[in-house]
């Protein structure tokens, strides 16, 4: 009996890359290929790489070389694939290199290595395709690329300019995911606030070419809708009433990156002149339950102690719900590398430590106020020790959890229920189901 080749896949990087991996696997299965869950024993491995920062590049190259050693046959795709010279130099034995979101090129590379004589198995899978997330939540990628020119970022070089899916395409995918059991849709792109701006000349009705219209439509599906990667443009405020109506979760993932206008100017951030404090106040006025998460960069070239203190003071005033922080590092090809006033590692570490101390204190105080309240949660996992859940204020894998350690035996992943909060710490909650 002829051995049927088995294909493995390693997915690195962000949720946007994870969606690309799902699409690659869906395409391969629909074309009759067998997928190996444990890639270690696969006949060919596809490595979907990350190339955003140098540490991610190093991890990607390490993973490629490990797969070459273990499996022999490797195809590379993803963001690092946009820089073929880097991969070819470090990993010369790879079979093919493709860039991000190039599903068809990956398929052709697999077909070249292991030709299929049988006809493609179209519609072999359900319309929702392969999922690499738990059944109850799914990432919904609405666009590719970015039109901004932030000095610290090379994503536009890797993924190109903004290219939005038509609203009808997004809705079909969303509906298929919901039919397949998804209870929470996590809307992602590089710049979610800019969704549809590139479609205005594509004979699309104006009302369909914006994030508000999309959120309004998604809000009719009867599942949790969570928004990620929203730039703080003024028009973002139009979405807040949808949150108050519970059509969209009261959750905003807004990458502010910094608070001081001079740092934002050096970063070339969009909407750098917006008054972020007043924006946040207006959001909370319209929807008091809103949870705001953000990421920041400390130690950016030229950042003074005064500018950093401005960020700490700003944090103390706005009191965000969830916060992440990165120490600035040069990224090969980024314009920020050329800026004067680079900060030494010791100072960057000191500022990161002070920032995270402040963030932890704020998070702990915020979560303490939730003790005694009733929170609507979604169940992620259930084992012998209890249930791991998330509130509306928590996205999977990046925010906190709510743990239930009693009266949990009947709970199932994907179930949505009310829980009374009994305890809290710096990042997580504990509670009991409300019957």
C-alpha positions in Angstrom: 0.0 0.0 0.0 1.4 3.4 -1.0 2.1 5.8 1.9 -0.1 8.8 1.8 2.0 11.9 2.6 1.0 13.7 5.8 1.4 17.5 6.1 2.1 19.3 9.4 1.9 23.0 10.2 3.5 25.2 12.8 1.8 28.5 13.4 3.8 31.4 15.0 2.9 35.0 15.7 -0.3 36.8 16.1 -4.0 35.9 15.7 -3.9 37.3 12.1 -1.3 34.7 11.3 -3.4 32.0 13.0 -6.2 32.8 10.6 -3.8 32.4 7.7 -2.8 29.0 9.1 -6.5 28.0 9.3 -7.0 29.0 5.7 -3.9 27.0 4.6 -5.1 23.9 6.3 -8.6 24.3 4.9 -7.2 24.5 1.4 -5.0 21.5 1.8 -7.8 19.3 3.2 -10.2 20.4 0.5 -7.5 19.4 -2.0 -7.2 15.9 -0.6 -4.2 16.2 1.6 -3.9 14.5 5.0 -3.0 16.7 7.9 -0.8 15.4 10.7 -1.7 16.9 14.1 1.8 16.1 15.5 4.1 17.8 13.0 7.1 15.9 14.4 6.2 12.8 12.3 4.9 14.6 9.2 6.3 14.1 5.7 6.3 17.8 5.1 6.0 20.8 7.5 4.7 24.2 6.7 6.1 26.9 9.1 4.0 30.1 9.3 6.5 32.6 10.5 6.4 35.9 12.4 8.7 38.7 11.3 7.6 41.7 13.2 10.4 42.1 15.7 13.9 40.6 15.8 13.2 38.1 18.6 10.2 36.8 16.6 12.5 36.5 13.5 15.0 34.5 15.5 12.3 32.2 16.9 11.0 31.7 13.3 14.4 30.8 12.0 15.1 28.4 14.9 11.7 26.7 14.3 12.5 26.3 10.5 15.8 24.8 11.2 14.4 22.4 13.8 11.7 21.3 11.3 14.4 20.7 8.6 16.4 18.6 11.0 13.3 16.6 12.2 11.2 16.4 9.0 13.6 17.2 6.1 10.9 18.8 3.9 9.9 22.4 4.9 7.8 25.1 3.3 8.0 28.6 4.8 5.2 31.2 4.7 4.1 34.2 6.8 5.6 37.6 7.5 9.2 36.5 7.6 8.6 34.9 4.2 8.5 38.5 2.8 12.2 38.6 3.4 13.3 35.6 1.3 17.1 36.5 1.5 17.0 36.1 5.3 15.5 32.7 5.2 17.6 31.5 2.3 20.8 32.5 4.0 19.9 30.8 7.4 17.8 27.9 6.0 19.0 27.2 2.5 17.3 23.8 2.3 13.7 24.9 2.5 11.6 23.8 -0.4 9.7 27.1 -1.0 9.2 30.5 0.6 6.0 32.5 0.4 4.8 35.7 2.1 1.9 36.3 4.4 -1.7 35.4 3.3 -0.5 33.6 0.3 -2.6 30.4 0.7 -2.6 29.5 -3.0 1.2 29.8 -3.3 1.6 27.4 -0.3 -0.8 25.0 -1.9 1.1 25.0 -5.1 4.4 24.4 -3.3 2.8 21.4 -1.5 1.4 20.1 -4.8 4.9 20.4 -6.4 6.4 18.3 -3.6 3.5 15.8 -3.4 1.4 15.9 -6.5 -2.2 14.8 -6.1 -3.6 12.7 -8.9 -7.2 12.6 -7.5 -9.6 15.5 -7.9 -9.8 18.1 -5.1 -12.4 17.3 -2.4 -14.3 20.5 -2.7 -16.7 21.1 0.2 -15.1 18.3 2.1 -15.1 20.5 5.2 -17.9 22.5 6.7 -18.2 26.1 5.4 -16.4 27.4 8.5 -13.2 25.4 7.5 -10.4 24.3 9.8 -10.2 26.0 13.2 -7.1 26.2 15.4 -9.0 27.8 18.3 -11.5 26.1 20.6 -14.9 25.5 19.1 -16.6 28.3 21.0 -14.5 31.3 19.8 -13.0 32.3 16.5 -10.9 35.0 15.0 -12.6 37.0 12.2 -10.0 38.8 10.0 -11.7 41.6 8.1 -8.8 43.2 6.3 -5.1 42.8 5.4 -2.3 45.3 5.6 -2.1 48.9 6.8 -1.8 52.4 5.4 0.1 53.9 8.3 3.8 54.7 8.5 4.6 54.3 12.1 8.3 54.5 12.4 8.7 51.5 14.7 6.7 49.1 12.5 7.4 47.2 9.3 4.0 45.5 8.9 3.1 47.6 5.8 6.3 46.4 4.2 5.4 42.8 5.1 1.7 42.7 4.5 1.1 45.7 2.1 -1.4 48.4 2.2 -4.9 48.1 3.6 -7.1 45.7 1.7 -10.5 45.1 3.2 -12.8 42.2 2.6 -16.2 43.2 1.3 -18.8 43.4 4.1 -20.8 40.6 2.5 -17.7 38.3 2.5 -17.1 39.0 6.2 -20.7 38.3 7.1 -20.7 35.0 5.2 -17.6 33.9 7.1 -19.0 35.1 10.4 -22.4 33.3 9.8 -20.6 30.1 8.9 -18.5 30.2 12.1 -21.6 30.8 14.2 -23.4 27.9 12.6 -20.4 25.7 13.4 -20.7 26.6 17.1 -18.8 29.8 17.6 -20.1 31.8 20.6 -17.5 34.6 20.4 -16.2 36.4 17.3 -12.9 38.3 17.8 -12.7 40.9 15.0 -9.1 41.4 14.0 -7.0 43.3 11.4 -4.0 45.5 11.4 -6.1 48.6 11.7 -9.7 47.7 12.5 -10.9 51.3 12.7 -9.9 51.8 9.0 -12.0 48.9 7.8 -13.6 49.6 4.4 -11.9 52.9 3.7 -10.3 51.3 0.6 -13.7 50.1 -0.6 -15.3 53.5 -1.1 -14.4 53.6 -4.7 -15.3 50.0 -5.3 -19.0 50.7 -6.0 -19.9 49.9 -2.5 -22.7 51.9 -0.8 -21.1 54.4 1.6 -23.0 52.9 4.5 -21.3 49.5 4.0 -17.8 50.8 3.9 -17.0 51.4 7.5 -16.4 49.6 10.8 -19.7 50.9 12.3 -21.8 49.2 9.6 -19.9 46.0 10.0 -20.3 46.0 13.8 -24.0 46.7 13.4 -24.4 43.7 11.1 -22.3 41.4 13.3 -24.3 42.5 16.3 -27.4 40.8 14.8 -25.7 37.3 14.9 -26.6 36.7 18.6 -23.0 36.0 19.8 -20.3 37.9 21.6 -18.5 40.4 19.2 -15.1 41.6 20.5 -13.1 44.3 18.7 -9.3 44.3 18.5 -6.6 46.7 17.2 -8.7 49.9 16.9 -6.8 53.1 16.4 -8.2 56.0 18.5 -9.9 58.0 15.7 -12.8 60.2 16.6 -15.2 58.1 14.6 -14.6 55.2 16.9 -17.1 56.9 19.3 -19.9 55.8 16.9 -19.4 52.2 18.0 -19.9 52.9 21.7 -23.8 53.1 21.5 -23.7 49.6 20.0 -21.9 48.4 23.1 -24.5 50.1 25.3 -27.1 48.1 23.3 -25.1 44.9 23.9 -24.8 44.3 20.1 -21.0 44.5 20.6 -19.1 43.7 23.8 -18.2 46.7 25.8 -14.5 46.1 25.1 -12.0 48.2 23.1 -8.5 47.1 22.3 -6.8 50.4 21.4 -3.0 50.5 20.9 -2.2 54.0 22.3 1.5 53.2 22.4 2.3 56.3 24.4 0.6 59.4 25.9 3.1 62.3 25.3 2.4 64.1 22.1 6.1 64.6 21.2 6.7 60.8 21.5 3.7 60.1 19.4 4.9 62.6 16.8 8.3 60.9 16.7 6.5 57.5 16.3 4.4 59.0 13.5 1.3 57.6 15.1 -2.1 58.3 13.4 -4.5 60.4 15.4 -1.5 61.7 17.4 -3.2 65.0 18.0 -6.3 63.6 19.5 -7.0 64.2 23.2 -7.0 60.7 24.4 -8.1 61.5 27.9 -11.2 63.3 26.7 -11.9 60.4 24.2 -11.7 57.8 27.0 -14.0 60.0 29.2 -16.5 60.2 26.4 -16.5 56.5 25.8 -17.0 55.8 29.5 -19.8 58.4 29.7 -21.7 56.6 26.9 -21.0 53.1 28.2 -19.9 53.0 31.8 -19.2 49.3 31.7 -16.6 49.6 28.9 -13.3 47.8 29.4 -10.3 49.4 27.6 -7.1 47.5 26.9 -4.0 48.9 25.3 -0.3 48.4 24.6 2.6 50.8 25.1 6.2 51.2 24.2 8.7 52.5 26.7 12.3 53.6 25.9 11.4 54.8 22.4 14.3 56.8 20.9 14.4 60.3 22.4 12.0 59.5 25.3 12.9 61.7 28.2 12.2 61.1 31.9 9.6 63.9 31.7 7.9 62.2 28.7 7.9 58.8 30.5 6.5 60.4 33.7 3.8 61.9 31.6 2.9 58.4 30.6 2.7 57.2 34.2 0.6 60.2 35.2 -1.7 59.6 32.2 -2.1 56.0 33.2 -3.0 57.1 36.7 -5.7 59.4 35.3 -7.3 57.2 32.7 -7.0 53.9 34.7 -7.2 51.5 31.8 -8.6 48.0 32.5 -5.9 45.9 30.7 -2.4 47.0 29.8 0.6 45.5 28.0 4.0 47.1 27.6 7.1 46.5 25.4 10.6 47.8 25.7 11.6 49.5 22.5 14.0 47.5 20.3 15.2 48.2 16.8 13.4 46.2 14.1 15.4 45.6 11.0 14.1 47.9 8.3 12.1 50.2 10.6 12.6 54.0 10.3 12.9 54.4 14.1 16.3 52.8 13.9 17.6 56.1 12.4 16.3 58.4 15.1 18.7 60.1 17.5 18.6 59.6 21.3 18.4 55.8 21.6 17.9 54.7 25.2 20.3 52.4 27.0 19.0 48.9 28.1 19.3 49.7 31.8 17.0 52.7 31.5 14.5 50.9 29.3 14.3 48.1 31.9 13.9 50.5 34.7 11.0 52.3 32.9 9.4 49.0 32.0 9.5 47.9 35.6 8.0 51.1 36.8 5.3 51.0 34.2 4.3 47.4 35.0 4.3 48.2 38.7 1.9 51.0 38.0 -0.3 48.9 35.7 -0.4 46.1 38.2 -1.5 48.4 41.0 -4.3 49.9 38.8 -5.4 46.4 37.7 -5.6 45.1 41.2 -7.6 48.2 42.4 -10.0 47.8 39.4 -10.6 44.1 40.0 -11.3 44.7 43.7 -14.3 46.8 42.8 -15.8 43.8 41.1 -16.1 41.8 44.3 -19.7 41.2 45.1 -20.9 42.0 41.5 -22.4 39.6 39.1 -20.5 39.2 35.8 -21.5 37.5 32.6 -18.8 35.0 31.6 -18.0 32.5 28.9 -16.5 29.1 29.9 -13.1 28.3 28.2 -12.1 25.1 30.0 -13.4 22.6 32.6 -11.3 20.0 34.4 -11.3 18.2 37.7 -10.2 21.3 39.6 -12.7 23.8 38.2 -13.7 26.0 35.3 -11.7 28.7 33.6 -13.9 31.5 32.3 -13.6 35.0 30.9 -15.8 38.1 31.6 -16.8 40.5 28.8 -13.7 42.5 29.8 -11.3 39.7 29.0 -10.0 38.4 25.6 -8.6 34.9 25.3 -4.9 34.4 26.1 -4.1 38.1 26.6 -6.3 39.3 29.4 -7.3 37.8 32.8 -9.6 34.9 33.8 -12.4 34.2 36.2 -12.1 30.9 38.0 -14.9 28.8 39.4 -13.8 26.1 41.8 -17.1 24.9 43.2 -20.5 24.0 41.6 -18.8 23.7 38.2 -19.3 20.0 37.3 -22.2 20.7 34.9 -20.4 23.5 33.1 -19.2 23.1 29.5 -16.8 25.1 27.2 -18.7 27.8 25.3 -21.4 28.1 28.0 -22.3 31.6 28.9 -23.6 32.2 32.5 -23.7 34.7 35.3 -21.2 34.5 38.1 -21.0 36.4 41.4 -17.4 37.5 42.1 -16.0 36.4 45.4 -12.3 37.2 45.2 -9.7 39.0 43.1 -5.9 39.5 42.7 -3.8 41.6 40.4 -5.2 40.1 37.2 -7.8 37.5 37.8 -11.2 36.9 39.5 -12.8 34.0 41.4 -16.5 33.4 41.7 -19.6 31.2 42.0 -22.4 30.5 39.5 -25.6 32.4 40.0 -28.6 30.1 39.7 
